[in-house]
Each structure stands twice: as C-alpha cells, then as structure tokens.
Amino acid sequence: MLAKTKSAQLTGLRADFVEVEVDVSKGLHSFSIVGLGDKAVSEARDRISAAIKNSGFKSPQKGNKKVIISLAPANIKKEGTSFDLAIAVATLVAQEELKFDQPKKLLLGELGLNGELRPIKGALLIAKQASKNGYEEIYLPADNAVEAGLVYDLKIFPVKNLRELVEHFSDHPQARKILPQTPTEVKLTEKNLGIDFADVVGQPLAKRGLEIAAAGGHNIAMYGPPGTGKTMLAKALVSILPPLSFEEILETTGIHSAKGMIEDDELITAPPFRNPHHTSSHISLVGGGTNPTPGEITLAHRGILFLDEFPEFEKRTIEALRQPLEDRTVSVSRSRGSMIFPANFVLVATMNPCPCGQRGSRTKECICSPSQLFKYQRKISGPIIDRIDLWLEVGSVPMSELSGKEAGETSEKVRQRVTEARKLQGKRYAHLPKISQNSDLNVRELKKFAPLVPADQKLLEMSADKLGLSARAYHRIIKIARTIADLDKMENIESKHLLEALQYRPKNIFG
C-alpha cells in the first residue's frame, strides 16, 4: 500500500517542503530511504522502526515486507531529523494501522526510540512559511509549540509522542484529541546586563555618540587607551535601545531558532547583543559551512554586534563586514548554493591606539615596534573606516572624577529620547518597506528626507574638501545630522546638527 505525508526542513533560513511517500509490499525483506538524504536521514529507518514497535504497533522491519520510503523532490538534499514523524505516520498508514487525511497538514519532529518527540531547529521559520504556502495544521514536538504559536493563522498541535498522535487521528469516538496550542502572547522583557548609563562616570562625548547611534541605527567605533571605559560603554548601549516590534520579534526569534538557541520557550523580545571574541573563526562570525548557517553577524540582526579589540580580529573577517555594513545583508556562497542572511545591526567596535595600548599615554611608554604598529593599523582599511558612522575618542577620566562625580543620566531617560526619535523616523518612512531608520536611507531618499539649505550645503562641501571625505562619508554625515535633528524633534536639519555630525568623523585614530 502507498501512503503520503508532508514534512519540511530548514535550509539556511528558508523552509523546504518535502513529500514523504511510503510503499509497503510483500517480498524479500528490505527497508530503504531514497531521496538524497544525509546520514541522519538514512539512520531514521532504525529510529522509526524502534519508535513504532515501542509505541505498540507492528515494526516495519518485521516479516517479509519490502518498505521503500521516498523523500521528494529527490534533487534537494535532505538533512536532519525533522522528517521522522512524517515517515512514521506514513509507514503506519501504509501498514493499514492508521487512517490519515494528509492535505494541508504538516508533520515535524525527531523520534526517540521510545516514540517520544524531540525538538527541532527552526520551527518558527517553518511555521511562517507553511502558513504562506496554504497549510492549515502543523504537528510538531511540544517543546517547539510556543515559538510556532507566534504564527497566528496556523493551527499548532503540540505532540509529546507517536502514540498520542495516532490516537488523535483515530476515528474512535472515545479517542483523546490533542488540543491546539493557544496563540503565543509576547511579553516584552528587558535583559539586564548590569550596566546603566548612570554607572559610567564621565565620557559625555561618548555617551552622546552612543545616544545618536541608538536613535538612528548608526555604526560606531570607540578608540583610546585601555581602562577608559570603552567596553563598559558598549555594553551600556543595549540598555538605551527601544524595544522590538512584533515583526522584529518574529524575525530575531526565527534566526535564533534556526541555530537551536531557543531554550525553555524563551522568545527573543529584546534587541540581541552579540559579543564574539576576536579569536572566533571567520565562519562563526560571517556564517557559512558546508550547509550554510547564520553566523554572529546575523544573530545580531535588529540588535548590537560588539567587536571588542577590533583590529585583533582576522583581517578577512573585518573586510567581510563591508557588505553587511552597506547592504544590511550578508551573502554566503558555497559550491552547493548560496544564501542571503539578514544583517541589520548596529556595529560597536572598540580599539586601542596600538597593540600595547599606551601610544600617546602621558604616564606609560609605548613598547610597540614600528612594524607591529604598521601591521596593527593596516587591519582597519579605508573602506571599513568609511562605513563606520561615528568615531569617538574615549580618553582617561581624572581620578578626582572617579571618586567624586555624581551619577549622570540613567539609561531610562536616554532611552525615552531614543524611542521618541525612532517613532519620528517610523512615521516618516512608514510608506517605504525597506526603511525604518535613518541609517537605512540611500542617496535618493536622503535628498527627499534630509534636504540641506544652500548655506549648510556649502558648509558641508567645504568641510568635505578640507577633511578629504569620500562620497560615502559625505552622505553618512547627512544621515547623522538627520538623527541629531530627530533627537531635537526638529523637522529640518540645521547648521548646529551638521557641525555636530562633522565632529564624529575619524581624526587621528592611532595616536
């Protein structure tokens, strides 16, 4: 007998739907899975046979039966264990132990040998795509039900084990049915990193720069000797970011789910903060691998990517930031195909003036050789410097300030201003699908939404000539001025906004 069910797998951040066909016929015993499956798929026959047997049904490996399982389309590589449940149900239907009406129903989950379902990666992304493709019901492990419940126009059925699902599909009047998952209610939570703006003593220029970066989604770099608070300031930035919208929560939770990083039904409701170490591999940061998966750059989407000791990262990793900093996406190409991952984040980079950190210090002498300094400086190329909007020098704080200075503004007060500025941008760009903040503007839209009066235009041109700015840096200054004007709740950019934006261009970064 031939039986069919529907399942899916996650490829990168894309859901691929797969039709499972099972044919059980009399003949010399055999049990095979065809359809370009990987090792995990080929091993499914033993997992499924044991799960079916231990759930109280006839094992497909028992008796003189020829069992053929086909995963279609056959030209797509099948990977992982998400097909187990669909294969088991189709096998039971083919063995005439179950009746199942398969149209518009999707089955997902890995089976244990005792028939229990184990969670899979990317349940939210698969559920979103299933809804778009016309599916009405999805059956998946109970541990994945909360995240999948964010898709409100799809019935989500949390399944604990195979036996429970078979009883659900039974037409017996006393059969127990699985109740659908109630739509997941999003509760906004704030991750407490333990650092408030009020905890950072001094550094008013750096705090102002971070406020501008948060308000407009601009990339920022801080440079100066060690111990001046650069890392502390960077970690405090997340405390002034506005909360994520519902669509952004879906987006970020889906990305983290694809990496298997959703634990205990915890959704990503606050802007993510990613802080990879400078020894991290290129692939772990950019993404990729044999089967391309997102890296730290994509995990920071809608949040912050903090790269401490920026020049200590691999040069090719630093250069790989060019595309995401410009296009807000990262493209990963491999021989088996290419993937485009979202990468709309705020980059926060920190660096010392030299490898030992004491160049330009009044108290200690730099011990770096000219060759060490040259190699250190070469890590940060001109194109990368151009793509970072704000450059802030973070100097030493006098000891008298450390002990006697009163606490400054709290993160809550700063976040209120940032949120108001973001709301202004949201209204301004409401009719533009790919733009939500000032940093997303292109050249054409800058002329429309950030026009300059002739006097300010001339001021900017003169400053650009004097500072030797590129066209990219020129336009980034206008974006920053637009954000400063939004913080001041001004409809138009004024000279003071432009002059403040100009002071954030890099001067002598390495002392």
For each residue, the residues with C-beta under 8 A, 3 or more apart:
1: 23 24 25 93 94 95 96
2: 21 22 23 94
3: 21 22 23 90 91 93 94 100
4: 19 20 21 22 90 102
5: 19 20 86 87 89 90 93 100 102 105 107
6: 17 18 19 20 86 102 105 106 107 135
7: 17 18 19 20 82 83 85 86 87 106 107 108
8: 15 16 17 18 82 106 108 126 129 130
9: 15 16 18 78 79 80 82 83
10: 13 14 15 16 80 82 121 122 125 126 258
11: 14 15 16 79 291 339
12: 258 292 293 294 339 341
13: 10 122 125 254 255 258 294 339 341 342
14: 10 11 125 129 339
15: 8 9 10 11 122 125 126 128 129 130
16: 8 9 10 11 76
17: 6 7 8 106 129 130 133
18: 6 7 8 9 35 71 72 73 76 78 83 86
19: 4 5 6 7 71 72 73
20: 4 5 6 7 69 70 71 83 86 87 90
21: 2 3 4 69 70 71 72 90
22: 2 3 4 67 68 69 70 87 90 91 93 94
23: 1 2 3 66 67 68 70 94
24: 1 60 65 66 67 91 94 95
25: 1 65 66
26: 64 65 66
27: 30 64 65 66
28: 64 66
29: 61 63 64 65 66
30: 27 66 67 68
31: 45 49 60 61 67
32: 45 67 68 69
33: 37 41 42 44 45 69 70 71 87
34: 37 68 69 70 71 74
35: 18 41 69 70 71 72 74 78
36: 71 74 75 76 77 78
37: 33 34 40 41 42 44 71 77 78 79
38: 41 42 77 78 79 80
39: 42 43
40: 37 43 44 79 80 81
41: 33 35 37 38 44 71 78 79 80 81 83
42: 33 37 38 39 45
43: 39 40 46 47
44: 33 37 40 41 47 48 81 83 84 87
45: 31 32 33 42 48 49 61 69
46: 43 49 50
47: 43 44 50 51 81 84 110 111 112 113
48: 44 45 51 52 60 84 87 88 91 111
49: 31 45 46 52 53 59 60 61
50: 46 47 53 54 59 113
51: 47 48 54 55 84 88 111 112 113 114 115 162
52: 48 49 55 57 58 59 60 88 91 92 115 162
53: 49 50 57 58 59 62
54: 50 51 113 114 115
55: 51 52 114 115 161 162 163 166
56: 163
57: 52 53 92 95 97 166
58: 52 53 62 63 95 97
59: 49 50 52 53 62
60: 24 31 48 49 52 65 67 91 95
61: 29 31 45 49 67
62: 53 58 59 65
63: 29 58
64: 26 27 28 29
65: 24 25 26 27 29 60 62
66: 23 24 25 26 27 28 29 30
67: 22 23 24 30 31 32 60 61 91 94
68: 22 23 30 32 34
69: 20 21 22 32 33 34 35 45 87 90 91
70: 20 21 22 23 33 34 35 74
71: 18 19 20 21 33 34 35 36 37 41 74 78 83
72: 18 19 21 35
73: 18 19 76
74: 34 35 36 70 71
75: 36
76: 16 18 36 73
77: 36 37 38 291 336
78: 9 18 35 36 37 38 41 71 83
79: 9 11 37 38 40 41 291
80: 9 10 38 40 41 83 120 121
81: 40 41 44 47 84 110 111 118 120
82: 7 8 9 10 108 109 110 120 126
83: 7 9 18 20 41 44 71 78 80 86 87
84: 44 47 48 51 81 87 88 109 110 111
85: 7 88 89 107 108 109 110 111 117 139 140 159 162 165
86: 5 6 7 18 20 83 89 90 107 108
87: 5 7 20 22 33 44 48 69 83 84 90 91
88: 48 51 52 84 85 91 92 111 162
89: 5 85 86 92 93 98 100 107 165 166 169
90: 3 4 5 20 21 22 69 86 87 93 94 100
91: 3 22 24 48 52 60 67 69 87 88 94 95
92: 52 57 88 89 95 97 98 100 166
93: 1 3 5 22 89 90 96 97 98 99 100
94: 1 2 3 22 23 24 67 90 91
95: 1 24 57 58 60 91 92 98
96: 1 93
97: 57 58 92 93 166
98: 89 92 93 95 166 169 170
99: 93 169 170 171
100: 3 5 89 90 92 93 169
101: 105
102: 4 5 6 105
103:
104: 134 135 136 137
105: 5 6 101 102 135 136 137 138 139
106: 6 7 8 17 126 130 135 137 138 139
107: 5 6 7 85 86 89 138 139 140
108: 7 8 82 85 86 120 123 126 138 139 140 141 144
109: 82 84 85 117 118 119 120 139 140 141 144 159
110: 47 81 82 84 85 117 118 119 120 141
111: 47 48 51 81 84 85 88 115 116 117 118 162
112: 47 51 115 116 117 118
113: 47 50 51 54
114: 51 54 55 161
115: 51 52 54 55 111 112 161 162 163
116: 111 112 160 161 162
117: 85 109 110 111 112 140 141 142 159 160 161 162
118: 81 109 110 111 112 141 143
119: 109 110 123 141 143 144
120: 80 81 82 108 109 110 123 140 141 144
121: 10 80 257 258 259 260
122: 10 13 15 125 126 254 257 258
123: 108 119 120 126 127 140 141 144 147 148 257
124: 127 128 147 148 150 151 250 253 254 257
125: 10 13 14 15 122 128 129 254 257 258
126: 8 10 15 82 106 108 122 123 129 130 138 148
127: 123 124 130 131 138 148 150 151 154 156
128: 15 124 125 131 132 151 250 254
129: 8 14 15 17 125 126 132 133
130: 8 15 17 106 126 127 133 135 138 151 154
131: 127 128 135 151 153 154
132: 128 129
133: 17 129 130
134: 104
135: 6 104 105 106 130 131 138 154
136: 104 105 154 155
137: 104 105 106 154 155 157
138: 105 106 107 108 126 127 130 135 148 154 155 156 157
139: 85 105 106 107 108 109 157 159 165 178
140: 85 107 108 109 117 120 123 144 145 148 156 157 158 159
141: 108 109 110 117 118 119 120 123 144 145 158 159 160
142: 117 145 158 159 160
143: 118 119 265
144: 108 109 119 120 123 140 141 147 148 158
145: 140 141 142 148 149 156 157 158 181
146: 149 181 184 265 267
147: 123 124 144 150 184 253 257 262 265 267
148: 123 124 126 127 138 140 144 145 151 154 156 181
149: 145 146 156 181 182 183 184
150: 124 127 147 183 184 186 249 250 253 267
151: 124 127 128 130 131 148 154 156
152: 183
153: 131
154: 127 130 131 135 136 137 138 148 151
155: 136 137 138 180
156: 127 138 140 145 148 149 151 180 181
157: 137 138 139 140 145 168 178 180 181
158: 140 141 142 144 145 178 181
159: 85 109 117 139 140 141 142 164 165 168 178
160: 116 117 141 142 164
161: 55 114 115 116 117 164 165
162: 51 52 55 85 88 111 115 116 117 165 166
163: 55 56 115 166 167
164: 159 160 161 167 168 176 178
165: 85 89 139 159 161 162 168 169 178
166: 55 57 89 92 97 98 162 163 169 170
167: 163 164 170 175 176
168: 157 159 164 165 175 176 177 178
169: 89 98 99 100 165 166
170: 98 99 166 167 175
171: 99 175
172: 175
173:
174:
175: 167 168 170 171 172
176: 164 167 168
177: 168
178: 139 157 158 159 164 165 168
179:
180: 155 156 157
181: 145 146 148 149 156 157 158 184
182: 149
183: 149 150 152
184: 146 147 149 150 181 267
185:
186: 150 246 249 267 269
187: 269
188: 243 244 269 270
189: 269 270
190: 239 243 270
191: 238 270 273
192:
193: 235 236 238 239 273
194:
195: 199 200 232 235 236 239
196: 199 236 239 410 411
197: 200 207 236 239 240 408 409 410 411 414
198: 407 408 409 410 411
199: 195 196 232 236 407
200: 195 197 203 207 229 232 233 236 408
201: 229 397 401 402 405 408
202: 229 397 398 401 402 405
203: 200 206 207 228 229 233 394 397
204: 207 208 408
205: 208 209 392 393
206: 203 209 210 222 229 230 233 392 394
207: 197 200 203 204 210 211 233 408 409 414
208: 204 205 211 212
209: 205 206 212 213 220 222 390 392 504
210: 206 207 213 214 220 233 236 237 240
211: 207 208 214 215 240 414 417 418 487
212: 208 209 215 216 218 390 480 483 484 487 504
213: 209 210 216 217 218 219 220 237 346 348 389 390
214: 210 211 217 237 240 241 242 346 414 415 418
215: 211 212 417 418 421 422 483 486 487
216: 212 213 421 425 437 438 439 479 480 482 483 486
217: 213 214 344 346 437 438 439 440
218: 212 213 346 389 390 438 439 476 479 480 483
219: 213 325 346 347 348 349 387 388 389 390 439
220: 209 210 213 346 347 348 349 388 389 390 391 392
221: 310 347 348 349 350 351 388 390 391 392 506
222: 206 209 230 233 234 348 349 350 351 392 393 394
223: 230 350 351 352 353 391 392 393 394 509 510
224: 228 230 352 353 393 394 395 396
225: 228 352 353 357 358 360 361 395 396
226: 352 357
227: 396
228: 203 224 225 394 395 396 397
229: 200 201 202 203 206 232 233 394 397
230: 206 222 223 224 233 234 308 350 394
231: 234 235 308 350
232: 195 199 200 229 235 236
233: 200 203 206 207 210 222 229 230 236 237 394
234: 222 230 231 237 304 306 308 348 350
235: 193 195 231 232 238 273 275 306
236: 193 195 196 197 199 200 210 232 233 239 240 411
237: 210 213 214 233 234 240 241 304 346 348
238: 191 193 235 241 270 271 273 303 304
239: 190 193 195 196 197 236 411 415
240: 197 210 211 214 236 237 411 414 415 418
241: 214 237 238 271 303 304 415 418
242: 214 415 418 419 422
243: 188 190 269 270 271
244: 188 248 249 252 268 269 270 271 302
245: 248 249
246: 186 249 250
247: 250 251
248: 244 245 251 252 302
249: 150 186 244 245 246 252 253 267 268 269
250: 124 128 150 246 247 253 254
251: 247 248 254 255 301 302 342
252: 244 248 249 255 256 268 272 301 302 303
253: 124 147 150 249 250 256 257 262 267 268
254: 13 122 124 125 128 250 251 257 258
255: 13 251 252 258 259 294 298 299 301 342
256: 252 253 259 261 262 268 272 299
257: 121 122 123 124 125 147 253 254 260 261 262
258: 10 12 13 121 122 125 254 255 293 294
259: 121 255 256 293 294 299
260: 121 257
261: 256 257 299
262: 147 253 256 257 265 266 267 268
263: 266
264:
265: 143 146 147 262
266: 262 263
267: 146 147 150 184 186 249 253 262
268: 244 249 252 253 256 262 272
269: 186 187 188 189 243 244 249
270: 188 189 190 191 238 243 244
271: 238 241 243 244 302 303 304
272: 252 256 268 299 300 301 302 303 304
273: 191 193 235 238 300 303 304 306
274: 296 299 300 303 304 305 306 345
275: 235 306 308
276: 280 284 285 296 307
277: 280
278: 307 308 309 310 312 313
279:
280: 276 277 284 285 296 313
281: 284 285
282: 285 286 314 316 317 320
283: 286 287 288 289 295
284: 276 280 281 295 296
285: 276 280 281 282 295 296 297 313 317 320
286: 282 283 295 297 317 320 330 332
287: 283 292 293 294 295 297 298 330 332 339 341
288: 283 292 293 295 332 334
289: 283 292 293 334
290: 334 336
291: 11 77 79 336
292: 12 287 288 289 332 334 337 338 339
293: 12 258 259 287 288 289
294: 12 13 255 258 259 287 297 298 299 341
295: 283 284 285 286 287 288 298 299 330 341
296: 274 276 280 284 285 299 300 305
297: 285 286 287 294 300 305 321 324 330 341 343 345
298: 255 287 294 295 301 330 341 342 343
299: 255 256 259 261 272 274 294 295 296
300: 272 273 274 296 297 303 304 305 343 345
301: 251 252 255 272 298 342 343 344 345
302: 244 248 251 252 271 272 344 345
303: 238 241 252 271 272 273 274 300 345 346
304: 234 237 238 241 271 272 273 274 300 345 346 347 348
305: 274 296 297 300 345 346 347 348
306: 234 235 273 274 275 348 350
307: 276 278 310 313 347 348 349 350
308: 230 231 234 275 278 350
309: 278 312 313 350 351 352
310: 221 278 307 313 318 349 350 351 379 380
311: 318 351 376 377 379 380
312: 278 309 379
313: 278 280 285 307 309 310 317 318 379
314: 282 317 318
315: 318 319 378 379
316: 282 319 320
317: 282 285 286 313 314 320 321
318: 310 311 313 314 315 321 379 380 381 384
319: 315 316 322 381 383 384
320: 282 285 286 316 317 323 324 330
321: 297 317 318 324 325 347 384 387
322: 319 325 326 383 384 387
323: 320 326 327 329 330 331
324: 297 320 321 327 328 329 330 343 345
325: 219 321 322 347 384 387 388
326: 322 323 387
327: 323 324
328: 324 342 343 344 440
329: 323 324 340 341 342 343
330: 286 287 295 297 298 320 323 324 340 341 343
331: 323 338 339 340 341
332: 286 287 288 292 338 339 340 341
333: 337 338
334: 288 289 290 292 337 338
335:
336: 77 290 291
337: 292 333 334
338: 292 331 332 333 334
339: 11 12 13 14 287 292 331 332
340: 329 330 331 332
341: 12 13 287 294 295 297 298 329 330 331 332
342: 13 251 255 298 301 328 329
343: 297 298 300 301 324 328 329 330
344: 217 301 302 328 440
345: 274 297 300 301 302 303 304 305 324
346: 213 214 217 218 219 220 237 303 304 305
347: 219 220 221 304 305 307 321 325 388
348: 213 219 220 221 222 234 237 304 305 306 307
349: 219 220 221 222 307 310 388
350: 221 222 223 230 231 234 306 307 308 309 310
351: 221 222 223 309 310 311 380 509
352: 223 224 225 226 309 355 356 357 359
353: 223 224 225 357 358 359 360 509 510 511
354: 357 358 359 366 368 372 373 376 510 511
355: 352 368 372 373 376
356: 352 359 366 367 368
357: 225 226 352 353 354 361
358: 225 353 354 361 364 365 366 367
359: 352 353 354 356 366 368 373 510 511
360: 225 353 366 511
361: 225 357 358 364 365 366
362:
363:
364: 358 361
365: 358 361
366: 354 356 358 359 360 361
367: 356 358
368: 354 355 356 359 372 373 376
369: 372 373
370: 373 374
371: 374 375
372: 354 355 368 369 375 376
373: 354 355 359 368 369 370 376 377 510
374: 370 371 377 378
375: 371 372 378 379
376: 311 354 355 368 372 373 379 510
377: 311 373 374 380 510
378: 315 374 375 381
379: 310 311 312 313 315 318 375 376
380: 310 311 318 351 377 384 385 509
381: 318 319 378 384 385
382: 385 386
383: 319 322 386 387
384: 318 319 321 322 325 380 381 387 388
385: 380 381 382 388 391 506 509
386: 382 383 470 472 473 476
387: 219 321 322 325 326 383 384 472
388: 219 220 221 325 347 349 384 385 391 506
389: 213 218 219 220 439 476 479 480 504
390: 209 212 213 218 219 220 221 480 504
391: 220 221 223 385 388 504 505 506 507 509
392: 205 206 209 220 221 222 223 504
393: 205 222 223 224 507
394: 203 206 222 223 224 228 229 230 233
395: 224 225 228
396: 224 225 227 228
397: 201 202 203 228 229 401 402
398: 202 401 402
399: 402 403
400: 403 404
401: 201 202 397 398 404 405
402: 201 202 397 398 399 405
403: 399 400
404: 400 401
405: 201 202 401 402
406:
407: 198 199 410
408: 197 198 200 201 204 207
409: 197 198 207 413 414
410: 196 197 198 407 413 414
411: 196 197 198 236 239 240 414 415
412: 415 416
413: 409 410 416 417
414: 197 207 211 214 240 409 410 411 417 418
415: 214 239 240 241 242 411 412 418 419
416: 412 413 419 420
417: 211 215 413 414 420 421 487
418: 211 214 215 240 241 242 414 415 421 422 487
419: 242 415 416 422 423
420: 416 417 423 424 489
421: 215 216 417 418 424 425 483 486 487
422: 215 242 418 419 425 426 437
423: 419 420 426 427
424: 420 421 427 428 486 489
425: 216 421 422 428 429 436 437 438 486
426: 422 423 429 430 436
427: 423 424 430
428: 424 425 449
429: 425 426 432 435 436 437 440 449
430: 426 427
431:
432: 429 435 445
433:
434: 440
435: 429 432 440 441 445
436: 425 426 429 440
437: 216 217 422 425 429 440
438: 216 217 218 425 441 450 479 480 482 483 486
439: 216 217 218 219 389 479
440: 217 328 344 429 434 435 436 437
441: 435 438 445 446 449 450 479 482
442: 445 446
443: 446 447 475
444: 447 448
445: 432 435 441 442 448 449
446: 441 442 443 449 450 475 478 479 482
447: 443 444 450 451
448: 444 445 451
449: 428 429 441 445 446 482
450: 438 441 446 447 478 479 481 482 493
451: 447 448 492 493
452: 456 457 460 478 493 498
453: 456 457 492
454: 457 458
455: 458 459 495
456: 452 453 459 460 493 494 495 498
457: 452 453 454 460 461
458: 454 455 461 462
459: 455 456 462 463 495 498 499
460: 452 456 457 463 464 474 477 478 498 502
461: 457 458 464 465
462: 458 459 465 466
463: 459 460 466 467 469 502
464: 460 461 467 468 469 473 474 477
465: 461 462 468
466: 462 463
467: 463 464 502 505
468: 464 465
469: 463 464 473 474 477 505
470: 386 473 474
471: 474 475
472: 386 387 475 476
473: 386 464 469 470 476 477 505
474: 460 464 469 470 471 477 478
475: 443 446 471 472 478 479
476: 218 386 389 472 473 479 480
477: 460 464 469 473 474 480 481 498 501 502 505
478: 446 450 452 460 474 475 481 482 493 498 501
479: 216 218 389 438 439 441 446 450 475 476 482 483
480: 212 216 218 389 390 438 476 477 483 484 501 504
481: 450 477 478 484 485 493 497 498 500 501
482: 216 438 441 446 449 450 478 479 485 486 493 497
483: 212 215 216 218 421 438 479 480 486 487
484: 212 480 481 487 488 497 500 501
485: 481 482 488 490 491 492 493 494 497
486: 215 216 421 424 425 438 482 483 489 490
487: 211 212 215 417 418 421 483 484
488: 484 485 497
489: 420 424 486
490: 485 486 493 494 497
491: 485
492: 451 453 485
493: 450 451 452 456 478 481 482 485 490 497 498
494: 456 485 490 497 498
495: 455 456 459 498 499
496: 499 500
497: 481 482 484 485 488 490 493 494 500 501
498: 452 456 459 460 477 478 481 493 494 495 501 502
499: 459 495 496 502 503
500: 481 484 496 497 503 504
501: 477 478 480 481 484 497 498 504
502: 460 463 467 477 498 499 505
503: 499 500
504: 209 212 389 390 391 392 480 500 501
505: 391 467 469 473 477 502
506: 221 385 388 391 509
507: 391 393
508: 511
509: 223 351 353 380 385 391 506
510: 223 353 354 359 373 376 377
511: 353 354 359 360 508
